[in-house]
């Protein structure tokens, strides 16, 4: 039972070990489509 408590304590201590969480950069609004499309008959 002591091992379970130790593992739980270490797991909780690891949360936020690198500091406060940071919000990721928001994606820029808009749509961008790039690429190439080909249609044809082969034979």
Buried (B, 14 or more C-beta within 10 A) or exposed (E): EEEEEEEEEEEEEEEEEEEEEEEEEEEEEEEEEEEEEEEEEEE
